[in-house]
Amino acid sequence: MKKTVFVLNLVLTFLFFCSAATWAGEPVNLRILHLNDFHGFAEPNKSAGNPERLGGIAYLAGEVNRLRSERPTLLLAAGDMIQGNPWANLFEGKSTIEVMNAMQFSAMVLGNHEFDFGQEVLKKRLEEARFPVLAANVQGLTGIKPYVIKELSGLKIAIIGLVTENTPTATHPKNVKGLIFVSPVDSAKQVLKELDPKPDLVIVLAHLGLPAERRLAKALKEIQVIVGGHTHSRIDTPIKVNETVIVQAWEHGKVLGLLDLTVQDGKVIHYEGKLIPIQPDRLPPDPAVAKIVDNYQNQVTALLNEVIGETQVDLQATGARNGETNLGDLVADILREDTKADVALINGGGLRTDILKGPIRMKDLLSVLPFRNFPMVIKVTGKELKAILEHGLSDLSGSGGQFPQISGMRVHYNSTLPTGHRITGLWIQEKPVDPEGWYKLATHDFLTAGGDGYAVFVKILASQKGYAAKSPRVVLFDSGREIRSLVAGYIKEKKIISPSVEGRIKKIE
C-alpha cells in the first residue's frame, strides 16, 4: 500500500512539473515584415534632394524572401496599397494585388485610398486577393473581415484591421456612400471581447496615422503590437506606448519594416525593429515579382514615357501639406487661368510626389496628380472665402491634406491663434477682401463634396440636402476634363516651365 502511494505521488509530482512547464511556456521568436502607403510605386524612384534610387517592389520582395528564410514570419500591409502611381492606377489596383498574391502576404488592412476607384472596383480587388483584407470598423462592405487568427510556431496570433474613421473625407464621398466608419477604439474593444480563447499575441494592422495609433495604444493595453500607416511616418526604431510596440515604414516601398519579437506566456518579452532601405543597385530582385511588374509596365510604357515638357527646377509636392510649394502654385495657377476664375484653391494633399528637374513625362504627372478630380467654379462671398481658407489652415502639422495651395490671392496667418481665427490678412489682386463682396473661386469636386474635411463647401452649395452639383452657386462643373489633363495641356503648350514659391501664404507671428 505504501509503495502504491509512493508511486502515485511520484506520478502526480511529474504531472505537476510537466503542467508547470506548459504553463510557463517556451519563448517563441517571431518576425513581422511590414510596409504601408505603397501607393503602387512598383519601380525604384527618387525624391527631390536625394540622388539615390529607393524602392522597387521586386527588390523589396527579394529582401522579404531572404528574411523569411531565417525565422517564422508574418508579412503585413498597413493600407493604401492599390492606388497612387500610374502603374497601379491604370489597372485600378489589379497589378498591386497580383504582386501581393505572389509575395504571399499574411494580411492587409484597408486604407482610405483603397476606396478611390469606387466600391464595385474594390470588391473585385477583394475577390482577387488570396490573403485576408481587414477592417473591423467598416460596416456595409462585403469581402472584408474584422480580424484573422494566424497560427505560427505554436502561437495563436490575432490580427485586427482598423482604417481611419476620416475615410469619408479622405476619399471622394461618393466612393463610400452607404458605408459606416465606426470609432477604431470602440471596434477594437469589441473584437477583443470576441477573442475566445485569448490569443498569445494581438496585432493591430492600422491605417490610422501615428497620432491615432498612439491614442489606441494608450486606450487598449491588450494590444501588444500596432503595425501602422496613413501618415507615411518613418519610424526607424519601434516606439513603445505603455506596453504596445508601434511601427510604421515610411512610404512607396522605399524601406521594408522589420520587427523581431520574442513572445512568452502572452507577453512580448523582447523586441527589436528597424527599417531596411530598399536599394535596387545592391539587392537582387524576386524573379516572379519582377516579371509581373514588367508585364504591367510594358502595357503602358508608350503612354507613360511620353515627354510632355521640361522643368528647370524641382517641382515639389514635399511640404505641400503645411506650406506653399512651387508645384502647388503652378497647379492652382493653371486651374484659375483655365477657368477664368478670380481665385483658385486646391488641397496640398492632392499633390503626391515631386517631379525632379529635367524632362517631364506623363507618368511623372500622373504620379503627382493620381486622382480623378474635375474643375469647379463657385460663387462665394469674401466671408465664405475666409472660412474656407481657415479650414485649410486648421491643421499645420503636415499630416492632413487640407492645407491650401492658392492662386490669385495672398494670405497672412498666425499659427498661434485659435483654429478658425488664424487669418490676419487676405487680399485679392492686392486689394483687401470685402466680406460682403462676391468672388469666383476655382477648385475641384473632391473638395466641394467635403473632401479633406471641407464641410464649409457642402454648406455653401447645399441647395438641397447635402452637396448639390446643381446649386445656383456653381458657375462651372467641368465633368469632362480632369485637372491633371489641364496641367498636361499647359506643360505641353509652354514646353519649359520654372515655377517658384511666391509668398502667397505667409506665417506672420
N, C-alpha and C positions, 0 to 999 in steps of 0.2 A: 504493500500500500504506500509506504514512504517513498519507495522507488518510483512508483507511478506519479505521485505528487511532484517529486523532484523533476522528472522528465517533463511533466506538464508545465512546471514553472520555467524550465529551460525553453520550451516551445513558445510560451507567452512572452518571455523576455526577448526572444529572437524576433517575434512578430512585432513587438513594440518598437524595437530599434529599426526594423525594416520600415514600419509606418513612419517613424520619426524622420528617417532618411527621405521618404517620399514627401512628407510634409515640407521638409526643408528644401527639397528640390536641388537640382544641379544648375549652376549658372549656364545660361544659353546665350551664345553670341549670334547676333542678327545684324544684317546690313540693310539699310534703306538707301536706295539711289533715287534721286528726285529731280524734277525740273518743273518750271512753271512759266507761264506767259511766253510760250514758244512762238505763237502767232504765225506759224507756218514758215519761219525763216529756215528753210531747208539747206540753203547754201551758206558757206562762210561769208561773213560780211565785216565791214569796217565801220567805225564810228568816227565822228569829227574829233580831231585831236589825237587819235590813236592809230598809228600806221599799221598795227598788227591785225591780221585777219583772225577772227574768232568765230567759233561755231561751225555749223555743218552737221546735220543730223546723222549722216552716215559715219562721221568720225566720232560723234557722241555715242552712237550705237556700238562702235568698236570698243570704246572705253567701257561701256556697260558690260560687254561680253567678258572683258578681262577681269573686271571687278566682281562680276557674278561668280566667276570660277573659284574665287577664294573662300567664300562662305555663303550660307543661306541668305537669299536676297529678295527684297521686295523692290519693284520698280514702280514709282508713283508719279502721276502727273497732276499738278495743282491748278489746272484750268487755263482758259484762253489758249487753247492748242490749235484750233482749226481755222482761225480767221486772222488776217493781217497782211501777210506777204502775198504777192500775186501767185506764187507757187501754190498756195492754198486757196486763195480767193477765186481763182479762175475755175476751180473744180469744187467750189463750195465746201471745202474741207475734206473731201473724199481722199485726196492724196495724203493728208496727215493721218487719217485713220488707217490707211493701208500701211503706212510706215509703223505706226504704233502697234498694229497687229503683228507685223514682222518682228518687232522688238520684244513682243510678249510682255506688255505692261500688265502689272498686277491689278491696277485700278486707276481711275481718273475721276476727278470732280469736275462738274460743270463750272465754267467761268461765265461771266456776263456776256462775253463776246461769242460764246458758243451759240447764242440766240440770234446773231446778226443776220443770218440768212433766212430767218423765219422758222416757225415750229415744224412745218412739214419737212423741210430740209434737215433740220436737227433730228427728227425721228428717223430719217433714212440713215444718218450717220450713226445713230444709236443702234440700229439694226445691223449695221456693218461691223461694229466694234466687237471683237472677240475677247473683251475684258469688261468688267463691270464699270458702269458710269454712275456716279453717286451724286446725290443732292437731297439730303434729309429735310431741308427746309423749303422745298419747292412742291407745291400742290397743283395737280391738274395736268401734269405731263407724264405720258406713258413712256416706258422704256428705261426709266431710271430707278435706282434703288437708294434707300436711305443709308444703308451700310452693307458691308460684306464681311464675312468671317473667313479668315485665311488660317490654315494650319501649317506651321513651319517649324521643323526641328522639335516637334512635340509641344510647341506653343500654340495656344489659341489666340489669334490676333483679330481684334475688331477694328475695321477701318470705316470711319463715319465721314460722309461728304457734306460740306456746307459751302454755299455760294453767297456772295454779298446780297443782303436784302435791298440794296440800292440798284439792283439789276434793272428794274423798270425805268430808271433814269440813266442807266449806263449802256443801254442799247435803245434802238427806236421802240417807243411804247407799243407799236403795232406788233412787234415781234413777241411780246409776252402777254398779249391780250388773253384774258381768261385764266391766267396763272396767278397763284398767290405765293408770295415770298414771305415766309414766317421768320421770326427772330431766330438767328443762329443759336443763341444761347438756349432759348426755350426748346428748340428742336433737338439740340444735343442732349439736354436733360431728359427728354422723352425717350430718346434712343437708349441712353444709359440705363434707364429703368427697365427697358425691354430685354437687355442683355442678360440672359439667364441660361446656363450658368455664367458667372462672371468671367470674362476673358483674362488671359495673362497680361495682355498689353492692349491699350486703347490708343489708336492713332486717329487724329482728325486730319483729313485731307481738306484743306480750307482755301477757298478763293475769296478771302475776306479783306485782305490788306493787313499789314503789320499792326497798326494800332488796334484794330478789331480782334486780331489774333491774340494780342496781349490781354485784352479785356476778357476774352474767352478763357484763357489760361487762369486768370485771377478768379473767374466765376466758378469754374468746374475743376476741382483738384483731381478728379478721377481720370482726367486726360493726361497721359504721360508724354505724348509727342504730338506736335502740330506741324504738319508739312504745309507751308503756306504759299500764297501767291497774290496777285492782283496789284500790289504796289511796286512790283518789279524791284523788290529790295535785295540788295547784295549783302547777305549775312554771311560773312567769311567764316565765322565760328559760331556755333549754336548759341542762342540766347536762352536763358533759363528764367522763367517766371514762376515763382513758387516751386513746385516740383515738376513743372511742364517744360520740356525742351522744345524750342521753336526754331525752325529752319526755313529758309527761302533762298532760291537760287537764281536771282537776278532776272535775266530775260533772254529770249531769242535763241536758247540753246548755246549761249556763249560759254557757259560753265555747266558742269554736272555736279549736283549736290550729292554729298556722301555723308551718311550718318551711321556710325557703328554703335550698337547698343549691346550691353550685357544685361540680361533680364534674369531675375531670380525671385521666386515667390511673388509674382505680380508686381515687382518693383524694378525700375531701371537703376541698377547699382553702379553702372559706369556708362559713360557716353563720350564719343569723340567724333567731331564732324569737321568738314571743310568743303570748299568749292574747288573743283578741278577744272582749270581752264581747258577749253576745247580748242587746241591749236592744230589746225589741219596740216600744217607743214611738219608736224612732229608726230602725228598719230596715224595709225593705219585705219582705213575705213572698214565698216562692215560691208562685205560684197553684196549681200542680198538687199540691204537698205540702199546702198549706192545705186543699185540697178533700178529700184523704184523711183528714187529721186531723179535719176537721169531720164527715165521713161516719161515722167510728167514734165520735166524741164524741156525735153525735146519737142513736146507738143506746143509749147508756147514761145520757143526761143525767138522766132522771127518777129513776133509782136513785141515781146519784152525787150529785145535788144535794139529796137528802132531808136536811133538817136534823134531826139526832138529839139535839142538846143544845147547850149553850153552855159555854165555859170562860172563867173570869175572869182567867186568866193564860196566858202562852205555855206550851204543853206541849212540853218539849224532849227530842228524841231526840239532838240535838247534845251530845256529851260522854258518851254512854251507854257508849262502848267503853272508857272508862278512869275512870269516876266515876259516882256516884249521880246520877240526874236525877229530876225530879218525874214525868215520864212513865213512867220505869222503876218508880218506887214505885207509881204508880197501877195499872199493868197487873199487877204482882206481887200487889198487894193484892186486886184483883178475882179473880185466879186462886185465891189462898188462901181467900178468903171463899166463893167459889162451890163449891169442892171440899171445904171444911171440913177442910183440912189444918192441921198445926201451923205449917208454914213454907212459903214458896214461893220459887222461883228461876227466872228467865228469863235469856237471854243479851242483853246490850246490843246486839249486832249485829243482833238481830231487830227493833229499832226503827229505822225507815229515814228518817224525816223529821219535822220539827217540825209542830205544829199551833199556829197563832197565836191569840192572844186573840180571842174572838168566837164566832160560830156554828160548830158542828162539823157538817160534812156527812159523809155516808157515804164520799165519795171521799177526804176527809181521813183517815178512819180506815183505809181500805184502803191508802192510801199509807204510813201508819205501820206497819201490820201486813200486808204483802203476802203473807206465807207461810201455807200451809195447815197450821198446827200444831195438834195436838189435846192436850187436857189429860191428864196422867197424874199419879197419886199413887202413890208407892212408899214402902216402909218402909226406913229407913236408921238405922244407929247414929250416935251422936254423932261417933265417929271417922271414919265414912264421910262424914258431912256436912262435916266439916272438910276431908277430902281433896277433896271436890267443890268447895268454896269455894277451896281452894288452887289448883286448876286455873284457876278463874275469875280469880284474881289473878296468874296466871303471866305474863301479857302486859299491861303497863301502858302500852304505847306508844300505844294508841289505834288500832292497825292491825288487830288481831284482833277477833273478835266475841264472845269468851267471857266478858268482864267481867260479873260477876253483878249483876243488879238483883233485890233481895230483899224479902221481906215476912215479918214475924213473928220476926225475929232481928236482932241487931246484931253487927257485925264490926269489930274493930280490926286493922290490919295495918301492917307495917313494910316499905316497898318496898326497903330496903337489905339486907334479909335474903335468903338464897338462895331460889330458886324451890322451892316445896313446903314452905317453913318460914316463911312470912311472917305468918301469923295469930298475933297476940299475945293476942287475946281474942275469945270467941264466946259470945253469950248468946241464950236463947230465953225470952221473957216475963220478961226481967230476971234470969233465973237462968243461971249458967254451964252450958254444955252438958256433959252427962255422956257421956264417951267410950263407955261401955257401954250407955247408955240408948237407947231406940228412939223415933223420931220419924217422923211422916208428912210427907213432902216433896212438894209440888205442883210440877210442871214440865211439859214437853211432849215429844212423841215425837221431835222432831228431836234434842234433847239426849240423851235416853235411848238413842238409836240411835248415839251417839258424835259427833253434830254439834258443830262448833266445837271438836273435839279432846277432848270429854268422854268419853274412854275409860273413866274410872272408873265411869260409869253402866253401860257394857257389861259390865264385870267384875262389878258388883253384881248385875245382872239375868241373868247367864248361867247359867240353869238347864240350858240345853243349849248346843251350840256357838254362840258368838257371842250376839248380842242376842236375847232371847226375850220377847215381849209377855205370854206366859202364865206368866212367872216367879211363884213364890209371893210374891215381894216386891211385886208390883203390887197395889195396893188398888183403883185405878180407872184404866181406859183408856177415855176417852170419845171414841170414834171418830166419834160422830155430831154433835159440836159443835166448831167451830173456836174457838180462843182469841179471835180477833177478834170472833166473834159474842157471846161472853161480855162483852167490853168494850162492844160496841154496845148490848147489853141493859142494862148498868149505866148507861151515859150516858143512855139513853132514860128510864130509871126516875128517875135523880137530876135530870135536866134541866139543872142548873147544877153545875159542878164547879170546884174551885180547889186542886188538889194542890200540895204544897210539898215541897222536899227536907228530910228529917227527920234526916239524920245517921246513917243506918243503917250506912253503910260509911265508916269514918274511917281516914285515914292518920295513924298515930301514930309519930313518929320523934324 
